[in-house]
Amino acid sequence: MKARQALKTTLLLGLLILLGLLIAGCMKLSDPYELGNRFLELEDYGKAISYYRVALDKDSTDNRARNNLGVAYLRNREYDQAFKEFQKIIATNPENPKAHFNLALVYYARGLLEQEIQEYQNTIRLDPAHFAVHLNLGHAYLAQGQDDLAQKEYEWVLEKDSNNAQATYNLAMIH
């Protein structure tokens, strides 16, 4: 009888813990920022944009939400809107490497090579170990015909990841 009561108590406690976790999960999913992240992952950019805007209505200083809003705009090919969001972050926090990197991606999408390179350089100044920026900067230099600078960036990439196919291929094309 005591064993049966102990089992019931254990099951009840387990159910209460599970219920608590479910409630906590639902609360997290009711957060507009988290919902925006979910829809960004699902590539439903319209919904992601809506939720990030709600998050920013609650707290206009939330640069995580603003950055992800810019990313959603960028992926949705709304480059003017993406540009504005990344510029707002840089205006309040000029030392934010993510905003500079993402702004470089906007310039890339618009075909503005000089500005793209400038923002990649800003990103490296703020975060010298940022892997993707070195690879992208190499591509930008290559597109500009600056093979020596592209080579330097690709060599940096290969020091960190000797199996990087893009850097290996482009470096071979330079030589």
C-alpha positions in Angstrom: 0.0 0.0 0.0 2.8 2.4 0.9 4.6 1.6 -2.4 1.4 2.3 -4.3 1.0 5.7 -2.5 4.7 6.6 -3.2 4.1 5.8 -6.9 1.0 8.0 -7.0 2.9 10.8 -5.3 5.8 10.5 -7.7 3.5 10.5 -10.7 1.6 13.5 -9.4 4.9 15.4 -8.7 6.1 14.5 -12.2 2.8 15.8 -13.7 3.1 19.0 -11.8 6.7 19.5 -13.0 5.6 18.7 -16.6 2.7 21.2 -16.3 5.0 23.8 -15.0 7.4 23.3 -17.9 4.5 23.5 -20.4 3.2 26.7 -18.8 6.7 28.2 -18.8 7.1 27.2 -22.5 3.8 28.8 -23.4 4.8 32.0 -21.6 8.0 32.0 -23.5 6.1 31.5 -26.8 3.8 34.4 -26.0 6.8 36.7 -26.0 6.7 38.6 -29.3 10.5 38.5 -29.6 10.5 34.7 -29.2 7.6 34.3 -31.6 9.5 36.5 -34.1 12.5 34.2 -33.8 10.3 31.2 -34.4 8.9 32.7 -37.6 12.3 33.8 -38.7 13.5 30.3 -38.4 10.5 29.0 -40.3 11.3 31.6 -43.0 7.9 33.2 -42.6 9.3 36.7 -42.7 6.0 38.6 -42.7 5.0 37.1 -39.4 8.5 37.5 -38.0 8.4 41.2 -38.9 5.0 41.6 -37.2 6.1 40.1 -34.0 9.4 42.0 -33.9 7.5 45.2 -34.4 5.2 44.3 -31.4 8.4 43.6 -29.4 9.7 47.0 -30.3 6.4 48.6 -29.5 6.9 47.2 -25.9 10.6 48.2 -25.8 12.0 50.4 -28.5 15.5 50.0 -27.1 15.6 46.3 -27.6 18.4 46.0 -30.2 18.1 42.2 -30.4 14.5 42.6 -31.7 15.6 45.5 -33.9 18.5 43.5 -35.4 16.3 40.5 -36.1 13.6 42.8 -37.6 16.3 44.0 -39.9 17.3 40.5 -40.8 13.7 39.6 -41.5 13.4 42.6 -43.8 16.7 41.7 -45.5 15.6 38.1 -46.1 12.2 39.4 -47.3 14.1 41.6 -49.8 12.8 44.8 -48.1 16.2 46.4 -48.3 15.2 50.0 -47.5 13.5 48.8 -44.3 16.4 46.6 -43.3 18.8 49.5 -43.9 16.8 51.7 -41.6 16.8 49.2 -38.8 20.5 48.5 -38.9 21.2 52.3 -39.0 19.0 52.8 -35.9 21.1 50.2 -34.0 24.4 51.8 -35.2 23.1 55.3 -34.2 22.6 54.1 -30.6 25.4 51.6 -30.5 28.1 52.2 -33.1 30.2 49.4 -31.6 27.7 46.7 -32.5 29.4 44.3 -34.9 26.2 42.5 -35.9 24.6 45.7 -37.1 27.6 46.5 -39.2 27.8 43.0 -40.7 24.1 43.0 -41.5 24.3 46.5 -43.0 27.1 45.1 -45.2 24.7 42.4 -46.4 22.2 45.1 -47.3 24.8 46.9 -49.3 25.7 43.5 -51.0 22.1 43.0 -51.9 21.9 46.5 -53.4 25.2 46.0 -55.3 27.0 48.8 -53.4 30.4 47.2 -53.2 32.4 50.1 -51.7 29.9 50.5 -48.8 29.7 46.7 -48.4 33.5 46.6 -48.0 33.5 49.5 -45.5 31.0 47.8 -43.3 32.9 44.5 -43.4 36.0 46.4 -42.3 34.0 48.1 -39.5 32.8 44.6 -38.4 36.4 43.3 -38.3 37.5 46.3 -36.3 34.9 45.5 -33.7 35.1 41.7 -33.9 38.3 40.5 -35.5 37.4 36.8 -35.1 34.1 37.1 -37.0 34.5 34.2 -39.5 31.8 35.0 -42.0 32.9 38.6 -42.4 36.4 37.5 -43.5 34.9 35.2 -46.1 32.5 37.8 -47.4 35.2 40.5 -47.4 37.4 38.1 -49.5 34.5 37.8 -52.0 34.0 41.5 -52.1 37.7 42.2 -52.7 37.7 39.5 -55.4 34.7 41.2 -57.1 36.6 44.5 -57.0 39.7 42.9 -58.6 41.8 43.3 -55.4 43.2 39.8 -55.6 46.0 40.5 -53.0 43.5 41.6 -50.4 41.1 38.8 -51.3 43.9 36.3 -50.9 44.7 37.6 -47.4 41.1 37.1 -46.3 40.8 33.7 -47.8 44.1 32.6 -46.1 42.7 33.8 -42.8 39.6 31.8 -43.4 41.6 28.7 -44.3 43.7 29.1 -41.1 40.5 28.7 -39.1 38.8 26.1 -41.4 41.2 24.4 -43.7 38.2 22.6 -45.4 36.3 25.7 -46.5 35.5 25.0 -50.1 34.7 28.6 -51.1 37.9 30.0 -49.8 39.9 27.1 -51.3 38.3 27.5 -54.7 38.6 31.2 -54.8 42.2 31.1 -53.7 43.0 28.6 -56.4 41.3 30.9 -59.0 43.5 33.8 -57.8 46.7 31.8 -58.5 
